[in-house]
Each structure stands twice: as C-alpha cells, then as structure tokens.
C-alpha cells in the first residue's frame, strides 16, 4: 500500500514539475518575444505580412488597410512620423482589408510590387495618388498604371505576377483574420495585440507610447 502511495505521489510530483516547466518556458518566451509569444499572434502577423522597422522592435503596430480608403491614406504619413519619433522601437505590419469596391486590385499591385522589391515605394505612390484612381470610393484600375511608372516597376512583370493565385490566398486570409479580430472598417489598428478602440491620431499616438513604456 505504501509503495502504491509513493508511486502515486511520484506521479503527481512529475505532473507538477511538468506544469511548472511549461509555465516557466512560456514566461521565458513572453519575456523574450513579447507580443509575438502570444498563442494568437499569427492572427495579427502572418509569415507573408509586409513589415517595416527593426527586427529588434518590441512594439508591433498592425494596420489593417484598404488602399482605396481615404482615412488609410491620411494616416500613412502619421504612422511614419510615429516610427521616426521612436527609432527601432516600432515594427509596422501591413494587413489587408479591401472593403471598397475593386480594392483587391491595388492590393494585388502591392503584392506583385513586393516581388520587385518595391512594396513600400508603391504604397507611397498609391496613397499619394489615390484621389486620381478612385471615384466615390470605387477603384478605377485603368487610371492607376500611369502612376506606377514613377516607382520604376516592370509593368508587364507586375501584371503577370498579379495573376498568381497565392496573392488571392493572402487577401482571403487577411480578410478572414480581420473578421476574427472584428475589424469592420479601415484603417484598423492594433498595438501589441491591443485594438485602437477610440479612433484618432492622438489616441493612436497614446496607445503606441503606452506600449513603448511597457516594453522598454
């Protein structure tokens, strides 16, 4: 009987050691990787997601964007200002949520431009010329091509790459993640997994600065 009790207690002790080990490991991972150690981090950042900023940054700014969205365009330079104000501390992650009619077209342009190493330059041009290729929030693709030459893109290669089914998969995955995270309009911002609940420039700045204070 005593032998059985010893075996039972040993089993309980081993289970306790295992649970404690898992806890310590997860805490170590969280300390080391911060936001990215969360189990649902992949909903915010996918392996294919385009990012800007230092790999050592501890603050992740996730932006669900629609290239045809006026507010997304308006926030674009503001986000860059915030990153410049906190060098190497913020990593910007671009996710897509093309809600406007035809907005999947400029998304495909961006992903195809990435294959030529021109993602961010193309995004700058698309936001900067947005008013010329949208009408009442509807994308007019035929009006976009003349602006893309400003980036130095190979337009024929771009058009061919835009047909790749993998790009459509990226769009659908981002739309699914946006739905999971209850992003109903653009831009949708998250800072280290926390949503920007009260929308505005100052609110986004405050949320980022709060995350920086917590992380550094």
C-alpha positions in Angstrom: 0.0 0.0 0.0 2.8 2.3 0.9 4.5 1.5 -2.4 1.4 2.5 -4.3 1.2 5.8 -2.4 4.8 6.5 -3.2 4.1 5.8 -6.9 1.0 8.0 -6.9 2.8 10.8 -5.2 5.7 10.5 -7.6 3.3 10.8 -10.5 1.7 13.8 -9.0 5.1 15.4 -8.4 6.2 14.7 -12.0 3.0 16.3 -13.3 3.6 19.3 -11.1 7.1 19.6 -12.4 5.9 19.4 -16.0 3.3 22.1 -15.5 5.8 24.3 -13.7 8.2 23.8 -16.5 5.7 24.7 -19.2 4.8 27.9 -17.2 8.5 28.9 -16.9 9.0 28.2 -20.6 6.0 30.3 -21.6 7.1 33.1 -19.3 10.6 33.0 -20.8 9.2 33.1 -24.3 6.9 36.0 -23.4 9.9 37.9 -21.9 12.0 37.2 -24.9 9.5 37.7 -27.7 6.8 39.8 -26.0 3.7 40.2 -28.2 4.8 37.5 -30.7 4.8 34.9 -27.9 1.1 35.0 -27.6 -0.7 32.0 -29.0 -3.0 34.1 -31.3 -0.1 36.2 -32.6 -0.4 34.6 -36.0 -3.9 36.2 -36.4 -2.1 39.6 -36.3 1.1 38.8 -38.1 1.3 36.2 -40.8 4.6 34.9 -42.3 3.9 36.7 -45.5 2.9 40.0 -43.9 4.9 43.0 -45.1 6.8 44.7 -42.3 8.8 47.9 -41.8 11.1 48.6 -38.9 13.8 46.9 -36.8 13.6 43.2 -36.1 14.5 44.1 -32.5 11.5 46.3 -32.1 9.3 45.3 -29.1 6.2 47.3 -30.2 4.2 45.9 -33.1 1.8 48.2 -34.9 -0.6 46.2 -37.0 -2.5 48.1 -39.6 -5.4 46.5 -41.5 -5.6 48.7 -44.6 -7.5 49.3 -47.8 -5.5 51.1 -50.5 -8.7 52.8 -51.6 -9.6 54.1 -48.2 -9.1 57.9 -47.7 -8.5 57.6 -44.0 -5.8 54.9 -44.5 -4.1 57.3 -46.9 -4.4 60.1 -44.3 -2.9 58.0 -41.5 0.0 56.8 -43.7 2.4 59.8 -43.1 1.3 60.0 -39.4 2.4 56.4 -38.8 5.8 57.2 -40.4 6.1 60.2 -38.1 5.5 58.0 -35.1 8.1 55.5 -36.2 10.6 58.2 -36.8 9.9 59.6 -33.3 10.8 56.2 -31.8 13.7 54.8 -33.9 14.0 51.0 -33.9 11.2 50.6 -31.3 8.2 50.1 -33.6 7.6 47.5 -36.2 4.8 48.2 -38.7 2.9 45.3 -40.0 0.6 45.7 -43.0 -2.5 43.6 -43.3 -5.2 43.9 -45.9 -8.9 44.5 -45.5 -10.1 45.7 -49.0 -13.7 46.7 -48.3 -14.1 49.3 -51.1 -15.4 48.1 -54.5 -12.4 46.9 -56.5 -9.9 47.4 -53.7 -8.5 44.0 -54.2 -6.9 45.3 -57.4 -4.4 47.7 -55.7 -3.7 45.1 -53.1 -2.6 42.7 -55.9 -0.4 45.5 -57.3 1.2 45.9 -53.9 1.9 42.2 -53.5 3.3 42.0 -57.1 5.4 45.1 -56.5 6.9 43.4 -53.4 8.3 40.7 -55.8 10.3 43.5 -57.4 11.4 44.9 -54.1 9.2 48.0 -54.5 6.4 47.4 -51.9 6.8 50.5 -49.8 7.5 52.8 -52.7 4.4 51.5 -54.4 2.3 52.0 -51.3 3.6 55.6 -51.0 2.6 56.3 -54.6 -0.8 54.6 -54.4 -1.8 56.6 -51.3 -0.4 59.8 -52.7 -2.4 59.5 -56.0 -5.4 57.8 -54.5 -7.8 60.6 -55.4 -6.9 60.2 -59.1 -7.8 56.5 -59.4 -10.9 56.3 -57.2 -14.3 57.8 -57.8 -16.9 57.7 -55.0 -14.8 55.1 -53.2 -14.8 52.8 -56.3 -11.4 51.8 -57.7 -10.8 52.6 -61.4 -7.9 50.3 -62.4 -7.3 51.8 -65.8 -6.2 55.1 -64.1 -3.6 53.5 -62.0 -0.9 52.4 -64.4 0.5 55.8 -65.3 1.4 56.4 -61.6 3.2 53.1 -61.2 5.9 54.1 -63.7 7.0 56.6 -61.0 8.2 53.7 -58.9 10.4 52.2 -61.6 8.3 49.0 -61.8 8.4 46.5 -64.7 4.7 46.9 -65.5 4.5 43.8 -67.7 6.0 41.6 -65.0 3.8 43.3 -62.4 0.6 42.4 -64.4 1.7 38.8 -64.8 2.6 38.4 -61.1 -0.8 39.9 -60.1 -2.4 36.8 -61.5 -0.7 34.5 -59.1 -3.3 32.6 -57.0 -1.1 32.9 -54.0 -1.8 36.6 -53.8 -5.6 35.9 -53.8 -4.9 33.5 -50.9 -3.2 36.3 -49.0 -6.1 38.6 -49.5 -8.6 35.9 -48.3 -6.5 35.1 -45.2 -6.2 38.7 -44.3 -10.0 39.2 -44.7 -10.6 36.2 -42.5 -8.2 37.5 -39.8 -9.9 40.9 -40.0 -13.2 39.2 -39.4 -11.9 37.2 -36.5 -10.5 40.4 -34.9 -13.8 42.3 -35.6 -12.2 44.8 -37.9 -15.2 46.3 -39.6 -13.7 49.4 -41.2 -10.3 50.7 -42.2 -7.8 51.5 -41.0 -7.9 49.0 -38.2 -5.0 49.4 -35.8 -3.6 47.1 -33.1 -0.6 47.8 -30.9 0.9 44.6 -29.5 -2.5 43.0 -29.9 -4.5 45.8 -28.3 -7.1 47.4 -30.5 -7.3 51.1 -31.1 -10.8 51.4 -29.6 -11.2 55.2 -29.7 -10.1 56.2 -33.2 -8.0 59.2 -33.8 -4.4 60.4 -34.3 -3.8 61.3 -30.7 -5.4 58.1 -29.5 -3.0 56.0 -31.7 0.0 58.0 -30.5 -1.0 57.5 -26.9 -1.5 53.7 -27.4 1.9 53.4 -29.0 3.6 55.5 -26.4 2.0 53.4 -23.7 3.2 50.2 -25.3 6.7 51.6 -25.6 6.8 52.5 -21.8 5.6 48.9 -21.0 8.2 47.3 -23.3 11.3 49.3 -22.7 
